Amino acid sequence: GAGVSQTPSNKVTEKGKYVELRCDPISGHTALYWYRQSLGQGPEFLIYFQGTGAADDSGLPNDRFFAVRPEGSVSTLKIQRTERGDSAVYLCASSSQGDTEAFFGQGTRLTVV
Amino acid sequence: GIQVEQSPPDLILQEGANSTLRCNFSDSVNNLQWFHQNPWGQLINLFYIPSGTKQNGRLSATTVATERYSLLYISSSQTTDSGVYFCAVLSEGGGADGLTFGKGTHLIIQP
């Protein structure tokens, strides 16, 4: 596609529920990143994929969070047993390689009530 | 991990004014990007500038990698320039493989 696409744009879920957030990167980009942005803060790194494998998941806050990229293109961020503190905007980015210019999607605003 | 500091945190200017935003970082980098986050939350790429100087219309940026800082210049400000400007870096020395962002500069351009 022309840019990084994220769905849904907004997600409201109840505490304790499971959610999936989807990211469709720029076609041909091998590197894919997930970030989380809380109100008034800069985005914080969660996980980096190079191809199908998670090359760096050091930013995932705990084991309720995990992400997959089974075919090296679309990625899904999965959050189990959601908590109110998980409410934030989740951003996805892609780049042609690991250290080249990254392009961001419009984000998914997650609200846990 | 690498630290990124942006200044000033807030800046209010009249339309037509010029401004300079600064980004200091604590380690060598192999990627530095400037973004503008618009009121709808979209991060818009301004510059990919790990070193050197680039210009794009009214905006220009300079990164002095040896002194670990970057500057973003906005000339003849317009109200549409309002928003938050982020500097983000990728450390050359290891650590996380994702960009580390500063806290941003919140710019308000008044008509």
Contacts between the chains, C-beta under 8 A, distances in Angstrom:
chain1	res1	chain2	res2	distance
A	33	B	98	5.1
A	33	B	99	7.5
A	35	B	98	6.9
A	35	B	99	7.8
A	41	B	103	6.6
A	42	B	86	5.5
A	42	B	88	7.5
A	42	B	101	3.2
A	42	B	102	5.8
A	42	B	103	5.5
A	42	B	104	5.6
A	43	B	43	7.6
A	43	B	86	7.7
A	43	B	88	7.8
A	43	B	99	7.7
A	43	B	101	5.2
A	44	B	101	7.3
A	45	B	96	5.2
A	45	B	97	7.9
A	45	B	98	3.2
A	45	B	99	6.6
A	45	B	100	6.9
A	46	B	98	7.6
A	47	B	98	7.8
A	48	B	96	7.8
A	48	B	97	4.4
A	48	B	98	5.2
A	55	B	97	6.0
A	56	B	96	6.1
A	56	B	97	3.9
A	56	B	98	7.0
A	58	B	96	5.4
A	59	B	96	6.0
A	59	B	98	6.5
A	89	B	41	6.1
A	91	B	43	7.0
A	93	B	99	7.8
A	98	B	97	6.5
A	99	B	30	5.1
A	99	B	31	5.0
A	99	B	90	5.7
A	100	B	31	7.3
A	100	B	48	7.6
A	101	B	31	7.7
A	101	B	33	6.5
A	101	B	45	6.8
A	101	B	48	3.9
A	102	B	31	7.9
A	102	B	33	6.7
A	102	B	99	6.3
A	103	B	45	6.3
A	104	B	35	7.6
A	104	B	42	7.5
A	104	B	43	4.1
A	104	B	45	7.9
A	106	B	40	7.5
A	106	B	41	6.8
A	106	B	42	5.2
A	107	B	41	5.5
A	107	B	42	7.7
A	109	B	41	7.7
